[in-house]
Amino acid sequence: MSTQLSTLDSEKTSLVAWGWRLLMALSAIGLFGFYGDILDVYEVSIIILTAVGMAWLGQNWPGYRWHTVAVAVLSLIAVTLYGSDLGHAETSFWLNYLLASQSAFMWMSALFVMATVTYFGGLIFHSEFTEKVASFLTWAATTMGMIGLMVRWRESYLLGADIGHIPVSNLYEVFILFAVVTALLYLFYERRYQTRSLGGFVLLVISAAVAFQLWYTFDRQAHEIEPLVPALQSYWMKIHVPANFIGYGAFAMAAMIGVAYLLVERQTGKASVSRWVQKMPSLALMDDLMYKTIALGFAFFTLATILGALWAAEAWGGYWSWDPKETWALIVWLNYAAWLHMRMTKGWHGGPMAWWAIVGLFVTLFAFLGVNMFLSGLHSYGTL
Amino acid sequence: MSQSQDSQLPRRSFAWRVFHFLGSMEFAITMLITLAIASVIGTVLQQNQPYPDYVIKFGPYWFEVFEALGLYDVYSALWFLAILTLLVVSTTVCVIRHAPSMFKDMFNLRTHVQHKSLRSMHHHAHWHQPGELEHNTVAIRDRLATQGFRTRITEKGEDRLVSAMRGGMNRLGYILTHVAIIVICVGGLMDSNLPLKMAEWQGRLEIETRDLPLSQIPKESRLAVGPQAFRGSVSIPEGRAASVAYLPMRDGYLVQNLPFTIEVKEFRIEHYPTGQPKSFESDLVIYDPDLEQPLEQTIAVNHPLIHKGYAIYQASFGDGGSELTINAWPLFAGQAEPTELETKVFETRQMLWGDRELQLEVTGFRPFNINPDPTEDDPKNVRNFGPSIQFKLRRGTGEALEFENYMYPVERDGRDFFLSGVRGSPSEEFAYLYLPADEDGSIEGFIDFLHALHDEDKVAAVAAEMKDETLVSLQSQEDTILGNSLQRTLETLMAMFVRGGFDEVRDFIEQSLPEAERDTLAPAYLAMLREMLGRIYLNSLDLEPEEAVAESQLLFLQDAIDAVGTLPRYGSPVYLSLTDYNHIESTGLQIARSPGKNIVYLGCAFLIAGVFLLFYLPQRRFWAWLSRDGEQTRIDLAGMTNRNPREFDSYFEQIHTQLQSTQRNSAAD
């Protein structure tokens, strides 16, 4: 690419980036204009931070811009269709088949599974086009998931002003959050590293989450919106939970890249390499990506655990009580801290680190689900 | 991080080697993993439970082994603290060893590099430019500076070196993260109960294990008001006050005095329309000599009150000694009138019912019970079953049965029943006795019926009536032997039924009747018994001669017979029915003082800042070595980074291109 072209290209990019930042700023200002009277300091700062964060994410990431606009427009349509009557979920065609949170989640589930299959199809048949379709499906799934969360948020308020809350309060809701966050993380790195071959692997873990989610919906009727127990009525929940799930999502992604790494590593050096392996990114790239995602996960998990401690100091009477959930968070943290030390200072890499990342996912999974299922403690909100 | 140089330098002192071992990465990783594994124990084994529970769980031998290992409070066990201490020591040594060089690296632009070493770096490039050396040097320096680099020009004889660096704060990330661990642990230590343990070892404190009233707790178990950290709790009934907190310690507690008094005016639970609790709130008044007037504040979950560094949390709630009025309806012979008694929750008193002496222990009261509705299929349909009381009846031998009685009747199959649950131990489910309510919705009808069954005269009269009718039908009125035998049998049947229910009647039939006659006589016996029960009931109704028995009355009779049949298994000589109550709640407050909290938070801030600096601010260095080469300037560019080598490839190319184009532009000026 010549210097000239790239200059032009970058000028256009920077123009779009500025336009995006402006849109985010205007959206935030618009919110203050409409709702300024009822927003407290905390909400104002959350809106500012969200706008800054989204402006930063979208400035060089066209996919995220489209995603955000689609979520905003469709969520607003859904909210308008609802009006003030939850009953419209069944009478309105668009709500019933697309935008009501339950419908949106069903679309999300179907699209994620389709995307997983399509990614693997592209990998096996060496088809760029198929992989692009898979990317599109993943974006569509993520968008439907995010719309579902937004609409569910609104639906909870339609149930009763005192029942309304952000949908990150129980196991059902955080599973959707997990799927959406993990997919967004993957899409971010897909663009960054210009490789779609890892998509199938990462989406496997999302599909597993979706499968659990469906079982949970149909077997346990877990999708019903429940009012918040007093312990959860805190603004800390709104930041503690999402921060945690960026951590969980990143750790899950790292583990799935670890799986891909080990599968590819087994075949390297052999006389005949499987067809799909030829299309996989280099071992070095996967190793690097594994490090990147664990570092990201670790940073956000640290943040989330500290936010949790601040919340605990307000709700449980102490910032640290050695509650099983807290203790397992510490165990997860120590595990990845050890991983990062080995990687950064001892220069360990490759197979052993991939194995360790996979083991790390199981430790994380226990902290996320196992503690709620098998151990008792203060943090018993997400029980099965 | 350790370069093991021991083999090359065998004469290092022992202390030096210990220091290096403690600061080694191997040791640090070992400690991280050890701490992780040790932490698991306390999550698998429930901590700080009453000691008898552990004895039951593990048996006396393992109970003592585990106690010696401190497993019931792992996180303040000595060996656990030792692991934490070693981790802190390891981190500290690491910081001491590396911080100086990190600090240097943060600012050092490395102007001492050799020309040769630049060319051997992984990222390097060179090109020739027209123009004067000094001019080119300044141009390159300026261009790098506009990219956010700190720069310096060094004269290297005839040549010039431009050194540039950005992201030096990455090194600060290392220092912050590691210092953070030390700071957090120090703050945590300040808030731990280690000082209490020390005082206990020195014999200055003694853990109280008995359940004593506050005034009788010895002063060895009391802690004076002071700056120390603690975390305790206290339960205060509405309208009462407290100025202490109880600190749980192993199998007992200590009492912490507070510099103020907390009075609880009211405790409230609000509910959502669906019945789930919406909020737990307590209205508190703080009386403190330092306050001009008492401080009134409402606390709720997530909204503690902080006064003088003491944080007061809404933690739990319970009964604060509700006042109850109870009718004890006799289930034994000879009495049909209830005895009224006034009692309170948590009160214990000796009772004499009939010939039985029992200790009544009222353990709980609930003003409402929202349970799944048994008449609906969907378990989510809940209904309020009204108030209930829980109590134990303890015999002289010490064994006790636990009961749960509902105040209002509960509907089942269209009829109303008074429910009373009974169980032998907390691990069992309650088994329920269903006593039918009479037409007035009262227990009285059933008690009267039962009383009539106990009444020997009434039973004898009915038996005589039935005997006569039978003799008439057999046309053997004169057969006194048969008559007496029948009369006796009928009375015995009734006595057995009242004493042991249908079970005893069946046992009697099995044991006393010859096997050949059993099949024909057994149904006849049971039919006679039922006939007697029915007659006694009908006699009590005082029906007009022509009046028919109502369907509801027949159903009541059936339910009453069933109830009488199960009474022998009920285990209580009375049915306690709640007639009135005054609900007094108590609020469970958690009171904590953590002077180390702000230190911990400072450490947390360090940690977050450090982690993000460490991962997302790569330290990038560039060197441009400019030398004269005839009329032109030869430029050797080299770069390095400590993070993201992959991205640095393209970044290096970008800087390379920019610097080259700078040269052209400036040359064109």
Interface residues (C-beta under 8 A of the other chain):
Chain A: T3 G160 D162 I163 E226 P227 V229 P230 A231 Q233 S234 L285 D288 A295 L296 F298 A299 T302 L303 I306 A309 L310 A313 E314 A315 W316 G317 G318 Y319 W320 W322 P324 T327 W328 L330 I331 L334 N335 A337 A338 H341 M342 T345 K346 V371 L375 S376 G377
Chain B: M1 M25 A28 I29 L32 I33 L35 A36 S39 V40 G42 T43 V44 Q46 Q47 V74 Y75 G188 D191 R231 Y272 P273 T274 Q276 P277 K278 S279 F280 A300 V301 N302 H303 P304 A311 Y313 A315 Q590 I591 A592 S594 K597 V600 Y601 C604 L607 I608 V611 F612 F615 Y616 R646 T657 S661
